[in-house]
Each structure stands twice: as C-alpha cells, then as structure tokens.
Amino acid sequence: MMGKNHQSALLVMTDRATLITIMDFLPSKEAELVKAKIEQRTEWIGSSWIKTCTFDNDMAFDLQHEIRDKFGIKTFFTRPYTSQDKGTVENRIGLIRAFLPKGTDLNEITDQTIAEIDQKINNRPIRKFNYLTPKEKLLSYKRVALIS
C-alpha cells in the first residue's frame, strides 16, 4: 500500500483462510528491504503455516525467489493491473484506507498507530466466519492443529 507521492509504503500481508492481516512500514520499496520484512514476518508466523504467497508485479518483490527457496513456499505473481488476482489483500487494504486515506504521508505514521489499526482490523467480526474475528478464526485453526 503506497503512501503520499509514492515516497513510503506499508507491506500488507493477509492470510486467505483467516483474514489475519499484518502490516509493516517500509521507508522505501527497495527489494532487499521488502524481502527482509517478508522473511522476518514469515519466521514470526512460522513457515509451516504458509503454503503460497502471491506478489504484485512490482520490482519491490524482485527477490521473491529467495523467500521461496529459503522457506519452501510456492510463490506467484499477479497479472499486471489485475487487482482481482489478489482480492483478499485488496479488500483488507480498503479497510486500512479507512484509517489511512490515500494521500496520507506514511512517514508520519507511528508504529503504535500501525499496531492499533492492525488490532482493529484483526478484531473485526467477519460475516463469512459466522461473525468470528480473524484472530478467533486463527485460534480455532491452531486448536484443531493441536488436537490433530
């Protein structure tokens, strides 16, 4: 998600099964920085939970093959100018835009603000989950994994 004048960005990652959304501030779209943030989050989540990852057709994701090789995750790219290829994350970005409208200078947003938005989005009931929140849905998956 790009900030004002494309000078900064948020890396937004969404799990399609639970709609858990995590965000990280990016001072630039340098491929090495983006790769490092994705690797950091993948290690934090646990790569065994991640099966695939779909990236925008953007130079910022140029090093996706290193993520693929390091974690054994299948990686894909969207078709150019085809936001429906990644509809889930686009929907979540729409929710984030309620807090950070287009034209917002993301360089002025604090990590605390990002964490607060993250909490609000991940604690928002979802109709398709019978009004469980994404966090509750994730916990139900983890309970099933512990039982199995």
C-alpha positions in Angstrom: 0.0 0.0 0.0 1.6 3.2 -1.2 1.8 6.4 0.8 1.7 10.1 -0.4 3.6 10.6 -3.6 4.8 7.0 -3.6 7.5 8.0 -1.0 6.7 5.3 1.5 4.6 2.2 1.8 3.0 -0.4 4.1 3.8 -4.0 3.5 0.4 -5.7 3.9 0.2 -9.5 4.3 -3.1 -11.3 4.6 -3.9 -14.9 5.2 -6.7 -16.0 3.0 -8.1 -18.7 5.4 -8.4 -16.5 8.5 -8.1 -12.9 7.1 -5.4 -12.2 9.6 -3.7 -9.1 8.3 -0.2 -7.8 9.3 1.3 -4.6 8.3 4.9 -3.2 8.4 6.1 0.3 7.5 8.5 0.4 4.6 10.5 3.7 4.2 11.2 2.6 0.6 10.2 -0.2 -1.9 13.8 -1.4 -2.2 13.7 -5.1 -3.0 16.2 -6.1 -0.3 14.2 -4.2 2.4 10.9 -5.8 1.3 12.4 -9.3 1.2 13.8 -8.8 4.8 10.4 -7.7 6.1 8.7 -10.7 4.5 11.3 -13.1 5.8 11.0 -11.5 9.3 7.2 -12.0 9.3 7.4 -15.5 7.8 9.8 -16.5 10.6 7.5 -14.9 13.2 4.4 -16.6 11.8 6.1 -19.9 11.1 6.8 -21.0 7.6 4.9 -24.3 8.1 1.7 -22.3 8.1 2.4 -20.6 4.8 1.9 -22.6 1.7 1.8 -19.9 -1.0 2.5 -16.3 -1.4 1.2 -14.0 -4.2 3.1 -10.8 -5.0 2.3 -7.7 -7.0 4.0 -7.4 -10.3 6.5 -4.9 -8.9 10.2 -4.5 -8.7 9.9 -4.4 -4.9 9.2 -8.2 -5.0 12.2 -9.0 -7.3 13.8 -11.2 -4.6 10.8 -13.4 -4.1 12.8 -16.4 -5.3 15.0 -16.1 -2.2 11.9 -16.3 0.0 10.6 -19.2 -2.0 13.9 -21.1 -1.7 14.5 -20.2 2.0 11.1 -21.3 3.2 9.9 -23.7 0.6 6.8 -21.5 -0.2 5.2 -21.6 -3.6 5.3 -18.0 -5.0 3.1 -16.4 -7.6 2.8 -13.0 -9.3 -0.4 -11.3 -10.2 -1.1 -10.3 -13.7 -0.3 -6.6 -14.4 -3.0 -4.2 -13.4 -5.2 -7.1 -12.2 -6.2 -6.4 -8.6 -8.8 -9.2 -8.6 -5.9 -11.7 -8.6 -5.3 -10.6 -5.0 -8.8 -9.6 -4.0 -8.4 -10.6 -0.3 -5.5 -8.3 0.4 -7.1 -5.6 -1.7 -10.2 -5.8 0.5 -8.0 -5.6 3.6 -6.2 -2.6 2.2 -9.6 -1.0 1.7 -10.2 -1.4 5.4 -6.8 0.1 6.2 -7.7 3.1 3.9 -10.5 3.9 6.3 -7.7 4.8 8.8 -5.1 6.0 6.4 -6.8 7.6 3.4 -5.0 8.0 0.0 -2.6 10.9 0.2 -1.5 10.1 3.8 2.2 10.5 4.3 3.1 7.1 5.8 6.4 8.5 7.0 4.4 10.4 9.7 2.6 7.3 11.0 4.0 5.7 14.1 4.5 2.0 14.7 1.9 2.4 17.5 -0.7 3.7 15.1 0.0 0.8 12.7 -0.3 -1.7 15.6 -3.7 -0.1 16.6 -5.0 -0.3 13.1 -3.8 -3.9 13.0 -5.7 -4.7 16.2 -8.9 -3.1 14.9 -8.9 -5.0 11.6 -8.0 -8.3 13.2 -10.6 -7.9 15.9 -13.4 -7.0 13.5 -16.2 -9.7 13.2 -16.5 -11.2 9.7 -19.8 -12.5 8.4 -18.3 -15.4 6.4 -16.8 -16.7 9.7 -20.2 -16.5 11.4 -19.1 -13.3 13.0 -15.9 -14.6 14.5 -13.0 -12.2 14.2 -9.9 -13.1 12.2 -8.0 -13.6 15.5 -10.7 -16.0 16.7 -10.6 -17.9 13.4 -6.9 -18.2 13.7 -7.2 -19.6 17.2 -9.7 -22.2 16.0 -7.3 -23.3 13.4 -4.5 -23.6 16.0 -6.7 -25.6 18.3 -7.5 -28.0 15.5 -3.8 -28.4 14.8 -3.0 -29.1 18.4 -5.7 -31.7 18.6 -4.7 -33.5 15.4 
